[in-house]
C-alpha cells in the first residue's frame, strides 16, 4: 500500500478526448507540452513513447530539463550511428523511429548521468525485424 495523498501525476496525451477521473490519485491531463515548462518533476517517465517522437528536441526544454530523474522504458533503440524509421510490427499502419543511443543520450545527458540500463526480450520490442544492435531498452538518468 502506497500513501498517494501527496502524489501528483501529470499525463501528457494530445489525443485524449475524455479525461479520466480518479478518486485516490491526483492526475492532471495535459494536451500541450508547453504547459509542462514551469512544472518541476521528481520523475519523468517515458513508457514506450520516444519512438513516436521523431524530433527529440521537442521534449528537451519543456519536459526533460525540469526533472530529477528520467526513466525510459520499453523503447527500441539502436546502438549504432544511424537512426531509422520503420513500420511497427505489432500495430498496423504505424511508423516509429528507432533513435540511436547517442541521439537519446545527447538530448538528455548534458545535465544527467545514466545510472541504469537494461534490455527487454526481442519479442516485446515492436521492431519489424531483428537487427544487429537494435534493442528494446530501459534507461534511467539522474540529474547531475
Secondary structure by P-SEA (a helix, b strand, c coil): ccccccbbbbbbbccccbbbbbcccbbbbbccccccccccccccccccccccccccccccccccccccbbbbccbbbbcccccccccccccccbbbbbccaaaaaaacccccccccccccccccccccccccccccbbbbbbcc
